[in-house]
Amino acid sequence: MKIVFCSDGSSQAENAVRFGALIAAACQAETSILGIVEKTGHEDTVMQALRRAQEILKEYHLNAELITKAGRPVREIIKRTQETQYDLVVIGAARKGTRGPLCMSARAYKIIESVEPPVLVVIGERAALRRILLCTGGAEQADATVNFAGEIARRVNASVDLLHVLAEPPAMYVNLIKSEEDATQILESSSKLGRSLRHQKELLEKLGVPCEVHLQHGLVLDELLHELQRTDYDLVVSGSSPAHDRLRTYIMGNVTREIVNRAELPVLVVRSGTKSDHGLGGLINHLLHRPSGPPAKTT
């Protein structure tokens, strides 16, 4: 597994290195730290930040390559991921406002939508990775997301909760479909949703990952945010789909964008329905056939 940590020298970038190190150490990953110098005269500041990041990774027995580039951060990160095949891109993101699109740096959105590998956006500060919330629409193309998140969970000994939100029914039908809130009944049913959720749960269980399925009624984003408030998760996982144009960018969709915008914890965005799925399959094979290393160190 190859992971690139992107640093702009900020404290949040350092938080991203600390959290990403939990995954990198557990997966025995090959790591690089990419630093971008935007302004002349900031070279020393960026290099000091890169060396601090390198020392953090050494605490987890990871020897990271230092890479420095001059220019615009987003452009250089995109270029680097095109030149070198990475399995995960780690970035830090900080709030820029109190509402709307200004809540998160536009750079974070651009990186997520423009690079092909999965992107781990580290928001806030987390010292452990024990419980993961995986948002699923119940579609078959989510397999790549489930497998990728499941393999990370297996390596760090985390559990995964699968969350699916059903549309709110008209008031007159509430009692008639109350049973749909029972995850067990849905999983045992022959419905398309039941088959899909059962399949995703089985994928995780085959990896040895403890998994629970949660069903909620209502608006997807509202229910997801409520779930994040009810339970202390360390990571939330969502997907994105390809935008079919010559630039090979991706569409986060309103839900994934708002998760990044409003979550107070790290967010992992994994591609689905793209040729990179084949790369994820190879990565998962690679991880499955490697011996598990020592558990990741927590701070």
C-alpha positions as CSV (number, residue, x, y, z in Angstrom):
1,M,0.0,0.0,0.0
2,K,1.3,3.5,-0.9
3,I,0.1,6.5,1.0
4,V,0.9,10.1,0.4
5,F,0.5,12.7,3.1
6,C,0.0,16.2,1.8
7,S,1.2,19.0,4.1
8,D,1.0,22.8,3.9
9,G,2.8,23.2,7.2
10,S,-0.3,23.9,9.2
11,S,-1.3,22.3,12.5
12,Q,-4.2,20.5,10.9
13,A,-1.9,18.9,8.4
14,E,0.1,17.6,11.3
15,N,-3.2,16.2,12.8
16,A,-3.7,14.5,9.5
17,V,-0.3,12.8,9.6
18,R,-1.0,11.6,13.1
19,F,-4.4,10.1,12.2
20,G,-3.2,8.7,8.9
21,A,-0.3,7.1,10.6
22,L,-2.7,4.7,12.4
23,I,-3.8,3.3,9.0
24,A,-0.3,3.4,7.4
25,A,1.3,1.5,10.3
26,A,-1.4,-1.1,10.5
27,C,-1.1,-1.7,6.7
28,Q,2.7,-1.6,6.7
29,A,2.4,1.1,4.0
30,E,5.0,2.8,1.9
31,T,4.7,6.5,2.8
32,S,5.6,9.8,1.3
33,I,5.1,13.3,2.6
34,L,4.4,15.9,-0.1
35,G,5.0,19.6,0.9
36,I,4.0,22.5,-1.3
37,V,5.7,25.9,-1.2
38,E,3.3,28.5,-2.3
39,K,5.3,31.6,-1.6
40,T,8.9,32.5,-2.0
41,G,10.6,32.6,1.3
42,H,8.5,29.9,2.9
43,E,10.8,27.0,1.9
44,D,12.3,26.7,5.4
45,T,8.9,26.7,7.1
46,V,7.5,24.0,4.9
47,M,10.6,21.9,5.3
48,Q,10.4,22.1,9.1
49,A,6.8,21.0,8.9
50,L,7.8,18.0,6.7
51,R,10.5,17.0,9.1
52,R,8.1,17.1,12.0
53,A,5.7,14.9,10.0
54,Q,8.5,12.6,9.2
55,E,9.3,12.3,12.9
56,I,5.7,11.5,13.7
57,L,5.7,8.7,11.2
58,K,9.0,7.3,12.6
59,E,7.1,6.9,15.9
60,Y,5.0,4.3,14.0
61,H,8.1,2.7,12.5
62,L,7.4,4.3,9.1
63,N,10.2,5.7,7.0
64,A,8.6,8.4,4.8
65,E,10.1,10.0,1.7
66,L,10.1,13.8,1.7
67,I,8.9,15.5,-1.5
68,T,8.8,19.3,-2.0
69,K,7.2,21.2,-4.8
70,A,6.7,24.8,-5.5
71,G,3.4,26.1,-6.9
72,R,-0.3,25.8,-6.2
73,P,-1.1,23.0,-3.7
74,V,-4.1,21.5,-5.5
75,R,-2.4,21.5,-8.9
76,E,0.7,19.9,-7.5
77,I,-1.2,17.2,-5.5
78,I,-3.2,16.3,-8.6
79,K,0.0,16.2,-10.7
80,R,1.8,14.0,-8.2
81,T,-1.1,11.5,-8.0
82,Q,-1.1,11.3,-11.8
83,E,2.7,10.7,-11.9
84,T,2.8,8.1,-9.1
85,Q,0.2,5.5,-8.2
86,Y,-1.0,5.9,-4.7
87,D,-3.6,3.9,-2.8
88,L,-4.6,6.7,-0.4
89,V,-4.2,10.4,-0.3
90,V,-4.2,12.0,3.2
91,I,-5.0,15.7,3.7
92,G,-5.9,18.0,6.6
93,A,-8.8,20.3,6.4
94,A,-9.9,23.2,8.6
95,R,-13.1,25.2,8.8
96,K,-13.2,28.5,7.0
97,G,-16.5,29.8,8.1
98,T,-19.7,29.0,10.0
99,R,-22.1,28.0,7.2
100,G,-22.5,27.0,3.6
101,P,-19.7,26.2,1.3
102,L,-17.3,28.3,3.3
103,C,-17.3,25.7,6.1
104,M,-14.5,23.8,4.5
105,S,-11.6,25.0,2.4
106,A,-12.4,24.9,-1.3
107,R,-9.0,23.1,-1.7
108,A,-10.3,20.1,0.1
109,Y,-13.3,19.8,-2.3
110,K,-11.1,20.2,-5.3
111,I,-8.6,17.5,-4.2
112,I,-11.4,15.1,-3.4
113,E,-13.1,15.6,-6.8
114,S,-9.9,15.6,-8.9
115,V,-7.6,12.8,-7.8
116,E,-8.3,9.2,-8.5
117,P,-7.2,7.4,-5.3
118,P,-9.4,7.5,-2.2
119,V,-8.9,10.6,-0.1
120,L,-8.8,10.7,3.7
121,V,-9.8,14.2,4.9
122,V,-8.8,14.6,8.5
123,I,-11.0,17.1,10.2
124,G,-10.3,17.9,13.9
125,E,-8.0,15.7,16.0
126,R,-8.4,11.9,16.6
127,A,-6.0,9.7,18.6
128,A,-7.5,6.3,17.7
129,L,-9.4,4.5,15.1
130,R,-11.8,2.0,16.7
131,R,-15.2,2.5,15.1
132,I,-16.2,3.4,11.6
133,L,-19.5,4.6,10.1
134,L,-20.0,3.5,6.5
135,C,-22.8,5.3,4.6
136,T,-24.4,3.0,2.1
137,G,-27.1,3.7,-0.5
138,G,-27.6,-0.1,-0.8
139,A,-26.3,-0.2,-4.3
140,E,-24.0,-2.9,-5.7
141,Q,-21.4,-0.4,-6.9
142,A,-20.7,0.3,-3.3
143,D,-18.6,-2.9,-3.0
144,A,-15.3,-1.1,-3.7
145,T,-16.1,1.3,-0.8
146,V,-17.1,-1.5,1.5
147,N,-14.1,-3.6,0.7
148,F,-11.6,-0.7,1.1
149,A,-13.1,0.5,4.4
150,G,-13.4,-3.1,5.6
151,E,-9.7,-3.9,4.9
152,I,-8.7,-0.8,6.8
153,A,-11.0,-1.8,9.7
154,R,-9.5,-5.3,9.7
155,R,-6.0,-4.0,9.9
156,V,-6.7,-1.5,12.7
157,N,-9.1,-3.8,14.6
158,A,-12.0,-1.5,14.2
159,S,-15.7,-2.3,13.9
160,V,-18.0,-1.0,11.1
161,D,-21.5,0.2,11.3
162,L,-23.4,0.2,7.9
163,L,-26.0,3.0,7.8
164,H,-28.8,3.1,5.3
165,V,-31.5,5.8,5.3
166,L,-35.0,5.1,4.0
167,A,-37.2,7.8,2.6
168,E,-39.7,9.2,5.1
169,P,-43.1,7.7,4.3
170,P,-46.3,9.7,4.2
171,A,-47.9,10.0,7.6
172,M,-50.9,7.7,6.7
173,Y,-48.5,4.8,5.9
174,V,-46.2,5.0,8.9
175,N,-47.7,2.1,10.8
176,L,-47.9,0.0,7.7
177,I,-44.2,0.1,7.0
178,K,-42.9,0.4,10.5
179,S,-41.3,-3.0,10.1
180,E,-38.8,-1.5,7.6
181,E,-37.0,0.1,10.5
182,D,-36.2,-3.4,11.8
183,A,-32.8,-4.1,10.3
184,T,-33.1,-7.8,11.0
185,Q,-36.3,-8.1,8.9
186,I,-34.8,-6.2,6.0
187,L,-31.6,-8.3,6.0
188,E,-33.7,-11.5,6.0
189,S,-36.0,-10.3,3.2
190,S,-35.6,-11.0,-0.5
191,S,-36.0,-7.4,-1.4
192,K,-33.3,-5.7,-3.5
193,L,-32.3,-3.6,-0.5
194,G,-32.2,-6.6,1.8
195,R,-30.0,-8.6,-0.6
196,S,-27.6,-5.6,-1.1
197,L,-27.2,-4.9,2.6
198,R,-26.8,-8.6,3.4
199,H,-24.1,-8.8,0.7
200,Q,-22.2,-5.8,2.1
201,K,-22.5,-7.2,5.7
202,E,-21.1,-10.5,4.5
203,L,-18.2,-8.8,2.8
204,L,-17.2,-7.2,6.1
205,E,-17.7,-10.4,8.1
206,K,-15.6,-12.4,5.7
207,L,-12.8,-10.0,6.5
208,G,-13.4,-10.7,10.2
209,V,-14.7,-7.2,10.8
210,P,-17.5,-6.8,13.4
211,C,-20.5,-5.2,11.6
212,E,-23.9,-3.8,12.5
213,V,-26.6,-2.6,10.1
214,H,-28.6,0.5,11.1
215,L,-31.7,1.6,9.2
216,Q,-33.3,5.0,9.7
217,H,-36.2,6.9,8.1
218,G,-35.9,10.5,7.0
219,L,-33.6,12.8,5.1
220,V,-30.2,11.2,4.5
221,L,-28.0,14.0,5.7
222,D,-30.2,14.7,8.8
223,E,-30.2,11.1,9.9
224,L,-26.5,10.7,9.2
225,L,-25.6,13.7,11.3
226,H,-27.9,12.4,14.1
227,E,-26.1,9.1,14.0
228,L,-22.7,10.9,14.3
229,Q,-24.1,12.7,17.4
230,R,-25.5,9.6,19.0
231,T,-22.3,7.5,18.6
232,D,-18.7,8.3,19.0
233,Y,-17.2,7.3,15.7
234,D,-13.6,7.9,14.7
235,L,-14.1,7.8,10.9
236,V,-17.0,8.2,8.5
237,V,-16.8,6.7,5.0
238,S,-18.7,7.8,1.9
239,G,-18.4,7.3,-1.8
240,S,-18.3,9.4,-5.0
241,S,-19.0,8.7,-8.6
242,P,-17.2,9.6,-11.8
243,A,-18.2,12.7,-13.8
244,H,-18.1,11.5,-17.3
245,D,-15.9,14.1,-18.9
246,R,-12.4,14.4,-20.4
247,L,-11.0,15.8,-17.1
248,R,-11.8,12.6,-15.2
249,T,-13.1,14.4,-12.2
250,Y,-15.6,13.0,-9.7
251,I,-18.9,14.0,-8.3
252,M,-19.1,13.9,-4.5
253,G,-22.8,14.5,-4.6
254,N,-24.7,16.6,-2.0
255,V,-24.5,14.1,0.8
256,T,-20.8,13.4,0.6
257,R,-20.0,17.1,0.2
258,E,-22.1,17.9,3.3
259,I,-20.5,15.1,5.3
260,V,-17.1,16.7,4.6
261,N,-18.6,20.1,5.2
262,R,-20.3,19.4,8.6
263,A,-18.7,16.3,10.1
264,E,-16.4,16.9,13.1
265,L,-14.3,13.8,12.4
266,P,-12.1,12.4,9.6
267,V,-13.9,11.5,6.4
268,L,-12.8,8.9,3.9
269,V,-14.1,9.3,0.3
270,V,-13.8,6.2,-1.9
271,R,-14.4,6.1,-5.6
272,S,-17.1,3.8,-7.0
273,G,-18.0,2.7,-10.5
274,T,-14.6,3.6,-12.0
275,K,-11.6,1.8,-13.4
276,S,-9.9,2.6,-10.1
277,D,-12.1,-0.1,-8.6
278,H,-9.8,-2.6,-10.2
279,G,-6.9,-0.9,-8.5
280,L,-8.7,-1.2,-5.2
281,G,-9.3,-4.9,-5.8
282,G,-5.6,-5.4,-6.4
283,L,-4.8,-3.4,-3.2
284,I,-7.2,-5.5,-1.2
285,N,-5.7,-8.7,-2.5
286,H,-2.2,-7.4,-1.6
287,L,-3.3,-6.5,1.9
288,L,-5.1,-9.8,2.5
289,H,-1.9,-11.8,1.6
290,R,0.4,-9.8,3.7
291,P,1.0,-10.7,7.3
292,S,-0.5,-8.4,9.8
293,G,2.1,-6.2,11.5
294,P,2.1,-4.9,15.0
295,P,-0.9,-2.9,16.0
296,A,-0.8,0.8,15.3
297,K,0.4,2.9,18.1
298,T,-2.0,5.4,19.5
299,T,-1.1,8.7,21.1
